[in-house]
Amino acid sequence: MRQTFEEAVQTQLSPRSQIDISVLVLEQDGGVLQTAINAVTLALVDAGIPMNDYICATSAGLVDNNAILGLPLE
């Protein structure tokens, strides 16, 4: 996640500032990384942090040669 958001946040606009990102997972039902990335993006946007673009994440897979997004838990 660090590498992803280092490239997205416009750090050059505030060279003497520090942005700390902390994620607390209360319950792990799958898709934790994707959920955390989406939550951090929304938090940065809400805080008014300048970004090059929005980051979003989802899970994907193939089941019987059919593409499926947002894989369900089993």
N, CA, C, O and CB atoms as a CASP TS submission, in Angstrom:
PFRMAT TS
TARGET T0000
AUTHOR 0000-0000-0000
METHOD Language model
MODEL 1
PARENT N/A
ATOM      1  N   MET     1       0.816  -1.177   0.000  1.00  0.00           N
ATOM      2  CA  MET     1       0.000   0.000   0.000  1.00  0.00           C
ATOM      3  C   MET     1       0.868   1.253   0.000  1.00  0.00           C
ATOM      4  O   MET     1       0.516   2.258  -0.617  1.00  0.00           O
ATOM      5  CB  MET     1      -0.933  -0.008   1.191  1.00  0.00           C
ATOM      6  N   ARG     2       1.977   1.191   0.677  1.00  0.00           N
ATOM      7  CA  ARG     2       2.832   2.377   0.755  1.00  0.00           C
ATOM      8  C   ARG     2       3.268   2.827  -0.631  1.00  0.00           C
ATOM      9  O   ARG     2       3.164   4.009  -0.959  1.00  0.00           O
ATOM     10  CB  ARG     2       4.060   2.097   1.627  1.00  0.00           C
ATOM     11  N   GLN     3       3.748   1.912  -1.435  1.00  0.00           N
ATOM     12  CA  GLN     3       4.219   2.252  -2.775  1.00  0.00           C
ATOM     13  C   GLN     3       3.070   2.796  -3.630  1.00  0.00           C
ATOM     14  O   GLN     3       3.260   3.730  -4.408  1.00  0.00           O
ATOM     15  CB  GLN     3       4.854   1.018  -3.450  1.00  0.00           C
ATOM     16  N   THR     4       1.906   2.222  -3.486  1.00  0.00           N
ATOM     17  CA  THR     4       0.742   2.657  -4.259  1.00  0.00           C
ATOM     18  C   THR     4       0.395   4.105  -3.952  1.00  0.00           C
ATOM     19  O   THR     4       0.193   4.902  -4.868  1.00  0.00           O
ATOM     20  CB  THR     4      -0.462   1.756  -3.969  1.00  0.00           C
ATOM     21  N   PHE     5       0.324   4.451  -2.675  1.00  0.00           N
ATOM     22  CA  PHE     5      -0.093   5.801  -2.312  1.00  0.00           C
ATOM     23  C   PHE     5       1.032   6.817  -2.405  1.00  0.00           C
ATOM     24  O   PHE     5       0.764   8.009  -2.556  1.00  0.00           O
ATOM     25  CB  PHE     5      -0.651   5.802  -0.922  1.00  0.00           C
ATOM     26  N   GLU     6       2.284   6.382  -2.320  1.00  0.00           N
ATOM     27  CA  GLU     6       3.390   7.321  -2.538  1.00  0.00           C
ATOM     28  C   GLU     6       3.361   7.867  -3.957  1.00  0.00           C
ATOM     29  O   GLU     6       3.715   9.024  -4.186  1.00  0.00           O
ATOM     30  CB  GLU     6       4.741   6.641  -2.262  1.00  0.00           C
ATOM     31  N   GLU     7       2.944   7.049  -4.906  1.00  0.00           N
ATOM     32  CA  GLU     7       2.877   7.496  -6.287  1.00  0.00           C
ATOM     33  C   GLU     7       1.619   8.314  -6.572  1.00  0.00           C
ATOM     34  O   GLU     7       1.608   9.123  -7.499  1.00  0.00           O
ATOM     35  CB  GLU     7       2.936   6.306  -7.212  1.00  0.00           C
ATOM     36  N   ALA     8       0.575   8.114  -5.797  1.00  0.00           N
ATOM     37  CA  ALA     8      -0.691   8.798  -6.054  1.00  0.00           C
ATOM     38  C   ALA     8      -0.773  10.174  -5.382  1.00  0.00           C
ATOM     39  O   ALA     8      -1.342  11.107  -5.949  1.00  0.00           O
ATOM     40  CB  ALA     8      -1.839   7.935  -5.583  1.00  0.00           C
ATOM     41  N   VAL     9      -0.211  10.301  -4.184  1.00  0.00           N
ATOM     42  CA  VAL     9      -0.294  11.559  -3.442  1.00  0.00           C
ATOM     43  C   VAL     9       0.741  12.539  -3.987  1.00  0.00           C
ATOM     44  O   VAL     9       1.882  12.161  -4.254  1.00  0.00           O
ATOM     45  CB  VAL     9      -0.078  11.321  -1.920  1.00  0.00           C
ATOM     46  N   GLN    10       0.345  13.783  -4.149  1.00  0.00           N
ATOM     47  CA  GLN    10       1.237  14.819  -4.667  1.00  0.00           C
ATOM     48  C   GLN    10       2.066  15.397  -3.517  1.00  0.00           C
ATOM     49  O   GLN    10       1.762  16.472  -3.000  1.00  0.00           O
ATOM     50  CB  GLN    10       0.427  15.942  -5.384  1.00  0.00           C
ATOM     51  N   THR    11       3.104  14.677  -3.131  1.00  0.00           N
ATOM     52  CA  THR    11       3.931  15.077  -1.995  1.00  0.00           C
ATOM     53  C   THR    11       4.768  16.317  -2.286  1.00  0.00           C
ATOM     54  O   THR    11       5.181  17.005  -1.353  1.00  0.00           O
ATOM     55  CB  THR    11       4.837  13.940  -1.595  1.00  0.00           C
ATOM     56  N   GLN    12       5.022  16.614  -3.527  1.00  0.00           N
ATOM     57  CA  GLN    12       5.842  17.762  -3.876  1.00  0.00           C
ATOM     58  C   GLN    12       5.166  19.082  -3.525  1.00  0.00           C
ATOM     59  O   GLN    12       5.842  20.107  -3.443  1.00  0.00           O
ATOM     60  CB  GLN    12       6.169  17.730  -5.346  1.00  0.00           C
ATOM     61  N   LEU    13       3.861  19.084  -3.318  1.00  0.00           N
ATOM     62  CA  LEU    13       3.144  20.313  -2.974  1.00  0.00           C
ATOM     63  C   LEU    13       3.362  20.717  -1.516  1.00  0.00           C
ATOM     64  O   LEU    13       3.192  21.884  -1.163  1.00  0.00           O
ATOM     65  CB  LEU    13       1.654  20.140  -3.241  1.00  0.00           C
ATOM     66  N   SER    14       3.733  19.767  -0.677  1.00  0.00           N
ATOM     67  CA  SER    14       3.994  20.028   0.744  1.00  0.00           C
ATOM     68  C   SER    14       5.244  19.271   1.164  1.00  0.00           C
ATOM     69  O   SER    14       5.150  18.248   1.841  1.00  0.00           O
ATOM     70  CB  SER    14       2.776  19.613   1.629  1.00  0.00           C
ATOM     71  N   PRO    15       6.429  19.769   0.765  1.00  0.00           N
ATOM     72  CA  PRO    15       7.667  19.001   0.996  1.00  0.00           C
ATOM     73  C   PRO    15       8.035  18.822   2.468  1.00  0.00           C
ATOM     74  O   PRO    15       8.772  17.889   2.786  1.00  0.00           O
ATOM     75  CB  PRO    15       8.806  19.674   0.296  1.00  0.00           C
ATOM     76  N   ARG    16       7.564  19.658   3.366  1.00  0.00           N
ATOM     77  CA  ARG    16       7.914  19.541   4.784  1.00  0.00           C
ATOM     78  C   ARG    16       6.817  18.861   5.596  1.00  0.00           C
ATOM     79  O   ARG    16       6.854  18.885   6.826  1.00  0.00           O
ATOM     80  CB  ARG    16       8.199  20.915   5.363  1.00  0.00           C
ATOM     81  N   SER    17       5.868  18.271   4.937  1.00  0.00           N
ATOM     82  CA  SER    17       4.751  17.613   5.619  1.00  0.00           C
ATOM     83  C   SER    17       4.936  16.100   5.636  1.00  0.00           C
ATOM     84  O   SER    17       5.699  15.538   4.850  1.00  0.00           O
ATOM     85  CB  SER    17       3.423  17.973   4.942  1.00  0.00           C
ATOM     86  N   GLN    18       4.226  15.467   6.542  1.00  0.00           N
ATOM     87  CA  GLN    18       4.242  14.016   6.633  1.00  0.00           C
ATOM     88  C   GLN    18       2.803  13.525   6.679  1.00  0.00           C
ATOM     89  O   GLN    18       1.988  14.051   7.437  1.00  0.00           O
ATOM     90  CB  GLN    18       5.042  13.535   7.882  1.00  0.00           C
ATOM     91  N   ILE    19       2.492  12.531   5.881  1.00  0.00           N
ATOM     92  CA  ILE    19       1.168  11.928   5.875  1.00  0.00           C
ATOM     93  C   ILE    19       1.304  10.505   6.385  1.00  0.00           C
ATOM     94  O   ILE    19       1.981   9.678   5.775  1.00  0.00           O
ATOM     95  CB  ILE    19       0.525  11.962   4.450  1.00  0.00           C
ATOM     96  N   ASP    20       0.663  10.230   7.497  1.00  0.00           N
ATOM     97  CA  ASP    20       0.673   8.885   8.071  1.00  0.00           C
ATOM     98  C   ASP    20      -0.657   8.214   7.754  1.00  0.00           C
ATOM     99  O   ASP    20      -1.724   8.788   7.972  1.00  0.00           O
ATOM    100  CB  ASP    20       0.925   8.926   9.614  1.00  0.00           C
ATOM    101  N   ILE    21      -0.578   7.005   7.242  1.00  0.00           N
ATOM    102  CA  ILE    21      -1.774   6.222   6.935  1.00  0.00           C
ATOM    103  C   ILE    21      -1.776   5.000   7.847  1.00  0.00           C
ATOM    104  O   ILE    21      -0.848   4.191   7.826  1.00  0.00           O
ATOM    105  CB  ILE    21      -1.818   5.802   5.416  1.00  0.00           C
ATOM    106  N   SER    22      -2.830   4.881   8.645  1.00  0.00           N
ATOM    107  CA  SER    22      -2.990   3.728   9.533  1.00  0.00           C
ATOM    108  C   SER    22      -4.314   3.047   9.204  1.00  0.00           C
ATOM    109  O   SER    22      -5.338   3.708   9.032  1.00  0.00           O
ATOM    110  CB  SER    22      -2.937   4.157  11.041  1.00  0.00           C
ATOM    111  N   VAL    23      -4.282   1.737   9.121  1.00  0.00           N
ATOM    112  CA  VAL    23      -5.487   0.967   8.833  1.00  0.00           C
ATOM    113  C   VAL    23      -5.692  -0.041   9.961  1.00  0.00           C
ATOM    114  O   VAL    23      -4.791  -0.813  10.290  1.00  0.00           O
ATOM    115  CB  VAL    23      -5.386   0.248   7.442  1.00  0.00           C
ATOM    116  N   LEU    24      -6.878  -0.023  10.543  1.00  0.00           N
ATOM    117  CA  LEU    24      -7.229  -0.966  11.596  1.00  0.00           C
ATOM    118  C   LEU    24      -8.301  -1.902  11.060  1.00  0.00           C
ATOM    119  O   LEU    24      -9.392  -1.460  10.701  1.00  0.00           O
ATOM    120  CB  LEU    24      -7.718  -0.227  12.882  1.00  0.00           C
ATOM    121  N   VAL    25      -7.997  -3.184  11.006  1.00  0.00           N
ATOM    122  CA  VAL    25      -8.943  -4.188  10.519  1.00  0.00           C
ATOM    123  C   VAL    25      -9.673  -4.760  11.728  1.00  0.00           C
ATOM    124  O   VAL    25      -9.070  -5.412  12.580  1.00  0.00           O
ATOM    125  CB  VAL    25      -8.217  -5.324   9.699  1.00  0.00           C
ATOM    126  N   LEU    26     -10.979  -4.507  11.791  1.00  0.00           N
ATOM    127  CA  LEU    26     -11.779  -4.997  12.914  1.00  0.00           C
ATOM    128  C   LEU    26     -12.259  -6.421  12.709  1.00  0.00           C
ATOM    129  O   LEU    26     -12.396  -7.185  13.664  1.00  0.00           O
ATOM    130  CB  LEU    26     -12.965  -4.095  13.134  1.00  0.00           C
ATOM    131  N   GLU    27     -12.513  -6.772  11.461  1.00  0.00           N
ATOM    132  CA  GLU    27     -12.987  -8.117  11.157  1.00  0.00           C
ATOM    133  C   GLU    27     -12.491  -8.497   9.775  1.00  0.00           C
ATOM    134  O   GLU    27     -12.615  -7.714   8.833  1.00  0.00           O
ATOM    135  CB  GLU    27     -14.539  -8.205  11.238  1.00  0.00           C
ATOM    136  N   GLN    28     -11.938  -9.678   9.646  1.00  0.00           N
ATOM    137  CA  GLN    28     -11.376 -10.118   8.378  1.00  0.00           C
ATOM    138  C   GLN    28     -12.301 -11.148   7.744  1.00  0.00           C
ATOM    139  O   GLN    28     -12.300 -12.322   8.114  1.00  0.00           O
ATOM    140  CB  GLN    28      -9.958 -10.702   8.575  1.00  0.00           C
ATOM    141  N   ASP    29     -13.089 -10.680   6.780  1.00  0.00           N
ATOM    142  CA  ASP    29     -14.013 -11.559   6.066  1.00  0.00           C
ATOM    143  C   ASP    29     -13.598 -11.754   4.617  1.00  0.00           C
ATOM    144  O   ASP    29     -14.398 -12.210   3.800  1.00  0.00           O
ATOM    145  CB  ASP    29     -15.423 -11.001   6.127  1.00  0.00           C
ATOM    146  N   GLY    30     -12.369 -11.417   4.294  1.00  0.00           N
ATOM    147  CA  GLY    30     -11.894 -11.516   2.922  1.00  0.00           C
ATOM    148  C   GLY    30     -11.866 -10.154   2.268  1.00  0.00           C
ATOM    149  O   GLY    30     -12.617  -9.258   2.653  1.00  0.00           O
ATOM    150  N   GLY    31     -11.007  -9.996   1.284  1.00  0.00           N
ATOM    151  CA  GLY    31     -10.913  -8.736   0.563  1.00  0.00           C
ATOM    152  C   GLY    31     -10.365  -7.601   1.419  1.00  0.00           C
ATOM    153  O   GLY    31     -10.718  -6.441   1.209  1.00  0.00           O
ATOM    154  N   VAL    32      -9.505  -7.925   2.384  1.00  0.00           N
ATOM    155  CA  VAL    32      -9.006  -6.918   3.317  1.00  0.00           C
ATOM    156  C   VAL    32      -8.149  -5.881   2.602  1.00  0.00           C
ATOM    157  O   VAL    32      -8.332  -4.683   2.818  1.00  0.00           O
ATOM    158  CB  VAL    32      -8.202  -7.581   4.435  1.00  0.00           C
ATOM    159  N   LEU    33      -7.229  -6.307   1.767  1.00  0.00           N
ATOM    160  CA  LEU    33      -6.362  -5.361   1.073  1.00  0.00           C
ATOM    161  C   LEU    33      -7.164  -4.433   0.172  1.00  0.00           C
ATOM    162  O   LEU    33      -6.929  -3.225   0.168  1.00  0.00           O
ATOM    163  CB  LEU    33      -5.314  -6.104   0.256  1.00  0.00           C
ATOM    164  N   GLN    34      -8.097  -4.972  -0.584  1.00  0.00           N
ATOM    165  CA  GLN    34      -8.905  -4.152  -1.476  1.00  0.00           C
ATOM    166  C   GLN    34      -9.741  -3.139  -0.683  1.00  0.00           C
ATOM    167  O   GLN    34      -9.843  -1.973  -1.065  1.00  0.00           O
ATOM    168  CB  GLN    34      -9.817  -5.041  -2.333  1.00  0.00           C
ATOM    169  N   THR    35     -10.327  -3.590   0.403  1.00  0.00           N
ATOM    170  CA  THR    35     -11.134  -2.702   1.235  1.00  0.00           C
ATOM    171  C   THR    35     -10.275  -1.608   1.856  1.00  0.00           C
ATOM    172  O   THR    35     -10.689  -0.450   1.916  1.00  0.00           O
ATOM    173  CB  THR    35     -11.847  -3.499   2.331  1.00  0.00           C
ATOM    174  N   ALA    36      -9.087  -1.968   2.315  1.00  0.00           N
ATOM    175  CA  ALA    36      -8.196  -0.987   2.925  1.00  0.00           C
ATOM    176  C   ALA    36      -7.759   0.067   1.910  1.00  0.00           C
ATOM    177  O   ALA    36      -7.728   1.255   2.230  1.00  0.00           O
ATOM    178  CB  ALA    36      -6.971  -1.681   3.523  1.00  0.00           C
ATOM    179  N   ILE    37      -7.423  -0.350   0.701  1.00  0.00           N
ATOM    180  CA  ILE    37      -7.018   0.598  -0.340  1.00  0.00           C
ATOM    181  C   ILE    37      -8.157   1.556  -0.657  1.00  0.00           C
ATOM    182  O   ILE    37      -7.932   2.760  -0.779  1.00  0.00           O
ATOM    183  CB  ILE    37      -6.578  -0.147  -1.615  1.00  0.00           C
ATOM    184  N   ASN    38      -9.368   1.047  -0.791  1.00  0.00           N
ATOM    185  CA  ASN    38     -10.515   1.908  -1.084  1.00  0.00           C
ATOM    186  C   ASN    38     -10.793   2.861   0.078  1.00  0.00           C
ATOM    187  O   ASN    38     -11.108   4.029  -0.148  1.00  0.00           O
ATOM    188  CB  ASN    38     -11.762   1.058  -1.381  1.00  0.00           C
ATOM    189  N   ALA    39     -10.681   2.383   1.313  1.00  0.00           N
ATOM    190  CA  ALA    39     -10.926   3.223   2.487  1.00  0.00           C
ATOM    191  C   ALA    39      -9.880   4.322   2.610  1.00  0.00           C
ATOM    192  O   ALA    39     -10.220   5.461   2.929  1.00  0.00           O
ATOM    193  CB  ALA    39     -10.939   2.373   3.757  1.00  0.00           C
ATOM    194  N   VAL    40      -8.619   4.000   2.364  1.00  0.00           N
ATOM    195  CA  VAL    40      -7.556   4.999   2.437  1.00  0.00           C
ATOM    196  C   VAL    40      -7.748   6.064   1.361  1.00  0.00           C
ATOM    197  O   VAL    40      -7.551   7.249   1.627  1.00  0.00           O
ATOM    198  CB  VAL    40      -6.177   4.333   2.288  1.00  0.00           C
ATOM    199  N   THR    41      -8.125   5.662   0.166  1.00  0.00           N
ATOM    200  CA  THR    41      -8.385   6.634  -0.899  1.00  0.00           C
ATOM    201  C   THR    41      -9.489   7.592  -0.478  1.00  0.00           C
ATOM    202  O   THR    41      -9.345   8.805  -0.631  1.00  0.00           O
ATOM    203  CB  THR    41      -8.769   5.920  -2.212  1.00  0.00           C
ATOM    204  N   LEU    42     -10.584   7.067   0.049  1.00  0.00           N
ATOM    205  CA  LEU    42     -11.688   7.923   0.486  1.00  0.00           C
ATOM    206  C   LEU    42     -11.265   8.842   1.628  1.00  0.00           C
ATOM    207  O   LEU    42     -11.686   9.998   1.673  1.00  0.00           O
ATOM    208  CB  LEU    42     -12.878   7.070   0.918  1.00  0.00           C
ATOM    209  N   ALA    43     -10.445   8.350   2.545  1.00  0.00           N
ATOM    210  CA  ALA    43      -9.975   9.169   3.657  1.00  0.00           C
ATOM    211  C   ALA    43      -9.082  10.306   3.162  1.00  0.00           C
ATOM    212  O   ALA    43      -9.194  11.433   3.644  1.00  0.00           O
ATOM    213  CB  ALA    43      -9.217   8.305   4.671  1.00  0.00           C
ATOM    214  N   LEU    44      -8.200  10.022   2.209  1.00  0.00           N
ATOM    215  CA  LEU    44      -7.330  11.062   1.656  1.00  0.00           C
ATOM    216  C   LEU    44      -8.131  12.127   0.911  1.00  0.00           C
ATOM    217  O   LEU    44      -7.848  13.320   1.027  1.00  0.00           O
ATOM    218  CB  LEU    44      -6.294  10.442   0.720  1.00  0.00           C
ATOM    219  N   VAL    45      -9.124  11.695   0.152  1.00  0.00           N
ATOM    220  CA  VAL    45      -9.985  12.637  -0.561  1.00  0.00           C
ATOM    221  C   VAL    45     -10.758  13.499   0.442  1.00  0.00           C
ATOM    222  O   VAL    45     -10.861  14.713   0.269  1.00  0.00           O
ATOM    223  CB  VAL    45     -10.964  11.883  -1.500  1.00  0.00           C
ATOM    224  N   ASP    46     -11.297  12.873   1.481  1.00  0.00           N
ATOM    225  CA  ASP    46     -12.051  13.597   2.499  1.00  0.00           C
ATOM    226  C   ASP    46     -11.174  14.598   3.248  1.00  0.00           C
ATOM    227  O   ASP    46     -11.644  15.665   3.644  1.00  0.00           O
ATOM    228  CB  ASP    46     -12.676  12.618   3.481  1.00  0.00           C
ATOM    229  N   ALA    47      -9.894  14.253   3.442  1.00  0.00           N
ATOM    230  CA  ALA    47      -8.965  15.146   4.142  1.00  0.00           C
ATOM    231  C   ALA    47      -8.448  16.259   3.244  1.00  0.00           C
ATOM    232  O   ALA    47      -7.778  17.175   3.722  1.00  0.00           O
ATOM    233  CB  ALA    47      -7.796  14.354   4.691  1.00  0.00           C
ATOM    234  N   GLY    48      -8.747  16.196   1.958  1.00  0.00           N
ATOM    235  CA  GLY    48      -8.298  17.242   1.032  1.00  0.00           C
ATOM    236  C   GLY    48      -6.846  17.099   0.616  1.00  0.00           C
ATOM    237  O   GLY    48      -6.218  18.078   0.211  1.00  0.00           O
ATOM    238  N   ILE    49      -6.309  15.903   0.711  1.00  0.00           N
ATOM    239  CA  ILE    49      -4.925  15.652   0.298  1.00  0.00           C
ATOM    240  C   ILE    49      -4.887  15.612  -1.229  1.00  0.00           C
ATOM    241  O   ILE    49      -5.617  14.831  -1.838  1.00  0.00           O
ATOM    242  CB  ILE    49      -4.374  14.308   0.916  1.00  0.00           C
ATOM    243  N   PRO    50      -4.040  16.449  -1.866  1.00  0.00           N
ATOM    244  CA  PRO    50      -3.983  16.434  -3.335  1.00  0.00           C
ATOM    245  C   PRO    50      -3.395  15.124  -3.863  1.00  0.00           C
ATOM    246  O   PRO    50      -2.349  14.663  -3.407  1.00  0.00           O
ATOM    247  CB  PRO    50      -3.152  17.620  -3.846  1.00  0.00           C
ATOM    248  N   MET    51      -4.099  14.541  -4.836  1.00  0.00           N
ATOM    249  CA  MET    51      -3.678  13.271  -5.423  1.00  0.00           C
ATOM    250  C   MET    51      -3.675  13.395  -6.946  1.00  0.00           C
ATOM    251  O   MET    51      -4.433  14.178  -7.518  1.00  0.00           O
ATOM    252  CB  MET    51      -4.611  12.110  -4.965  1.00  0.00           C
ATOM    253  N   ASN    52      -2.813  12.614  -7.591  1.00  0.00           N
ATOM    254  CA  ASN    52      -2.775  12.574  -9.051  1.00  0.00           C
ATOM    255  C   ASN    52      -4.029  11.938  -9.618  1.00  0.00           C
ATOM    256  O   ASN    52      -4.549  12.376 -10.643  1.00  0.00           O
ATOM    257  CB  ASN    52      -1.546  11.817  -9.530  1.00  0.00           C
ATOM    258  N   ASP    53      -4.507  10.912  -8.954  1.00  0.00           N
ATOM    259  CA  ASP    53      -5.694  10.194  -9.398  1.00  0.00           C
ATOM    260  C   ASP    53      -6.221   9.381  -8.226  1.00  0.00           C
ATOM    261  O   ASP    53      -5.514   9.173  -7.240  1.00  0.00           O
ATOM    262  CB  ASP    53      -5.382   9.279 -10.626  1.00  0.00           C
ATOM    263  N   TYR    54      -7.456   8.924  -8.334  1.00  0.00           N
ATOM    264  CA  TYR    54      -8.035   8.082  -7.303  1.00  0.00           C
ATOM    265  C   TYR    54      -7.549   6.644  -7.486  1.00  0.00           C
ATOM    266  O   TYR    54      -7.355   6.179  -8.609  1.00  0.00           O
ATOM    267  CB  TYR    54      -9.580   8.150  -7.342  1.00  0.00           C
ATOM    268  N   ILE    55      -7.358   5.959  -6.376  1.00  0.00           N
ATOM    269  CA  ILE    55      -6.967   4.549  -6.394  1.00  0.00           C
ATOM    270  C   ILE    55      -8.181   3.727  -5.973  1.00  0.00           C
ATOM    271  O   ILE    55      -8.841   4.052  -4.986  1.00  0.00           O
ATOM    272  CB  ILE    55      -5.735   4.277  -5.448  1.00  0.00           C
ATOM    273  N   CYS    56      -8.474   2.670  -6.712  1.00  0.00           N
ATOM    274  CA  CYS    56      -9.544   1.770  -6.306  1.00  0.00           C
ATOM    275  C   CYS    56      -9.062   0.336  -6.533  1.00  0.00           C
ATOM    276  O   CYS    56      -8.203   0.076  -7.375  1.00  0.00           O
ATOM    277  CB  CYS    56     -10.871   2.061  -7.100  1.00  0.00           C
ATOM    278  N   ALA    57      -9.636  -0.581  -5.761  1.00  0.00           N
ATOM    279  CA  ALA    57      -9.188  -1.970  -5.844  1.00  0.00           C
ATOM    280  C   ALA    57     -10.382  -2.914  -5.752  1.00  0.00           C
ATOM    281  O   ALA    57     -11.398  -2.597  -5.134  1.00  0.00           O
ATOM    282  CB  ALA    57      -8.167  -2.282  -4.729  1.00  0.00           C
ATOM    283  N   THR    58     -10.239  -4.066  -6.372  1.00  0.00           N
ATOM    284  CA  THR    58     -11.235  -5.134  -6.290  1.00  0.00           C
ATOM    285  C   THR    58     -10.514  -6.465  -6.500  1.00  0.00           C
ATOM    286  O   THR    58      -9.353  -6.491  -6.909  1.00  0.00           O
ATOM    287  CB  THR    58     -12.385  -4.933  -7.350  1.00  0.00           C
ATOM    288  N   SER    59     -11.192  -7.542  -6.224  1.00  0.00           N
ATOM    289  CA  SER    59     -10.617  -8.861  -6.495  1.00  0.00           C
ATOM    290  C   SER    59     -11.252  -9.406  -7.769  1.00  0.00           C
ATOM    291  O   SER    59     -12.390  -9.073  -8.101  1.00  0.00           O
ATOM    292  CB  SER    59     -10.841  -9.842  -5.288  1.00  0.00           C
ATOM    293  N   ALA    60     -10.512 -10.236  -8.466  1.00  0.00           N
ATOM    294  CA  ALA    60     -11.009 -10.819  -9.714  1.00  0.00           C
ATOM    295  C   ALA    60     -10.483 -12.246  -9.840  1.00  0.00           C
ATOM    296  O   ALA    60      -9.442 -12.593  -9.283  1.00  0.00           O
ATOM    297  CB  ALA    60     -10.581  -9.960 -10.946  1.00  0.00           C
ATOM    298  N   GLY    61     -11.221 -13.059 -10.581  1.00  0.00           N
ATOM    299  CA  GLY    61     -10.796 -14.427 -10.790  1.00  0.00           C
ATOM    300  C   GLY    61     -11.559 -15.074 -11.924  1.00  0.00           C
ATOM    301  O   GLY    61     -12.471 -14.480 -12.499  1.00  0.00           O
ATOM    302  N   LEU    62     -11.176 -16.292 -12.237  1.00  0.00           N
ATOM    303  CA  LEU    62     -11.844 -17.064 -13.288  1.00  0.00           C
ATOM    304  C   LEU    62     -12.495 -18.290 -12.672  1.00  0.00           C
ATOM    305  O   LEU    62     -11.857 -19.038 -11.932  1.00  0.00           O
ATOM    306  CB  LEU    62     -10.844 -17.478 -14.401  1.00  0.00           C
ATOM    307  N   VAL    63     -13.773 -18.491 -12.984  1.00  0.00           N
ATOM    308  CA  VAL    63     -14.496 -19.687 -12.563  1.00  0.00           C
ATOM    309  C   VAL    63     -15.139 -20.271 -13.812  1.00  0.00           C
ATOM    310  O   VAL    63     -16.006 -19.644 -14.420  1.00  0.00           O
ATOM    311  CB  VAL    63     -15.574 -19.366 -11.448  1.00  0.00           C
ATOM    312  N   ASP    64     -14.717 -21.463 -14.192  1.00  0.00           N
ATOM    313  CA  ASP    64     -15.216 -22.104 -15.413  1.00  0.00           C
ATOM    314  C   ASP    64     -15.070 -21.192 -16.627  1.00  0.00           C
ATOM    315  O   ASP    64     -15.989 -21.066 -17.436  1.00  0.00           O
ATOM    316  CB  ASP    64     -16.681 -22.503 -15.240  1.00  0.00           C
ATOM    317  N   ASN    65     -13.901 -20.555 -16.746  1.00  0.00           N
ATOM    318  CA  ASN    65     -13.585 -19.627 -17.850  1.00  0.00           C
ATOM    319  C   ASN    65     -14.489 -18.400 -17.886  1.00  0.00           C
ATOM    320  O   ASN    65     -14.622 -17.765 -18.933  1.00  0.00           O
ATOM    321  CB  ASN    65     -13.686 -20.352 -19.173  1.00  0.00           C
ATOM    322  N   ASN    66     -15.105 -18.060 -16.773  1.00  0.00           N
ATOM    323  CA  ASN    66     -15.905 -16.835 -16.654  1.00  0.00           C
ATOM    324  C   ASN    66     -15.222 -15.898 -15.688  1.00  0.00           C
ATOM    325  O   ASN    66     -14.875 -16.293 -14.575  1.00  0.00           O
ATOM    326  CB  ASN    66     -17.352 -17.144 -16.186  1.00  0.00           C
ATOM    327  N   ALA    67     -15.024 -14.643 -16.105  1.00  0.00           N
ATOM    328  CA  ALA    67     -14.409 -13.644 -15.235  1.00  0.00           C
ATOM    329  C   ALA    67     -15.415 -13.220 -14.172  1.00  0.00           C
ATOM    330  O   ALA    67     -16.578 -12.946 -14.468  1.00  0.00           O
ATOM    331  CB  ALA    67     -13.920 -12.414 -16.053  1.00  0.00           C
ATOM    332  N   ILE    68     -14.940 -13.172 -12.916  1.00  0.00           N
ATOM    333  CA  ILE    68     -15.786 -12.775 -11.804  1.00  0.00           C
ATOM    334  C   ILE    68     -15.055 -11.681 -11.023  1.00  0.00           C
ATOM    335  O   ILE    68     -13.881 -11.833 -10.687  1.00  0.00           O
ATOM    336  CB  ILE    68     -16.135 -13.999 -10.886  1.00  0.00           C
ATOM    337  N   LEU    69     -15.757 -10.575 -10.736  1.00  0.00           N
ATOM    338  CA  LEU    69     -15.210  -9.500  -9.924  1.00  0.00           C
ATOM    339  C   LEU    69     -15.813  -9.599  -8.529  1.00  0.00           C
ATOM    340  O   LEU    69     -16.958 -10.021  -8.366  1.00  0.00           O
ATOM    341  CB  LEU    69     -15.494  -8.107 -10.563  1.00  0.00           C
ATOM    342  N   GLY    70     -15.035  -9.207  -7.529  1.00  0.00           N
ATOM    343  CA  GLY    70     -15.509  -9.258  -6.156  1.00  0.00           C
ATOM    344  C   GLY    70     -15.793 -10.679  -5.726  1.00  0.00           C
ATOM    345  O   GLY    70     -16.924 -11.012  -5.373  1.00  0.00           O
ATOM    346  N   LEU    71     -14.777 -11.515  -5.754  1.00  0.00           N
ATOM    347  CA  LEU    71     -14.960 -12.941  -5.466  1.00  0.00           C
ATOM    348  C   LEU    71     -15.618 -13.169  -4.109  1.00  0.00           C
ATOM    349  O   LEU    71     -15.222 -12.555  -3.118  1.00  0.00           O
ATOM    350  CB  LEU    71     -13.620 -13.661  -5.513  1.00  0.00           C
ATOM    351  N   PRO    72     -16.608 -14.037  -4.057  1.00  0.00           N
ATOM    352  CA  PRO    72     -17.288 -14.329  -2.786  1.00  0.00           C
ATOM    353  C   PRO    72     -16.445 -15.250  -1.922  1.00  0.00           C
ATOM    354  O   PRO    72     -15.559 -15.948  -2.415  1.00  0.00           O
ATOM    355  CB  PRO    72     -18.665 -14.964  -3.039  1.00  0.00           C
ATOM    356  N   LEU    73     -16.731 -15.242  -0.629  1.00  0.00           N
ATOM    357  CA  LEU    73     -16.059 -16.152   0.293  1.00  0.00           C
ATOM    358  C   LEU    73     -16.744 -17.501   0.285  1.00  0.00           C
ATOM    359  O   LEU    73     -17.945 -17.597   0.036  1.00  0.00           O
ATOM    360  CB  LEU    73     -16.037 -15.574   1.713  1.00  0.00           C
ATOM    361  N   GLU    74     -15.987 -18.529   0.554  1.00  0.00           N
ATOM    362  CA  GLU    74     -16.581 -19.870   0.663  1.00  0.00           C
ATOM    363  C   GLU    74     -16.244 -20.452   1.991  1.00  0.00           C
ATOM    364  O   GLU    74     -16.645 -21.576   2.292  1.00  0.00           O
ATOM    365  CB  GLU    74     -16.100 -20.798  -0.458  1.00  0.00           C
TER
END
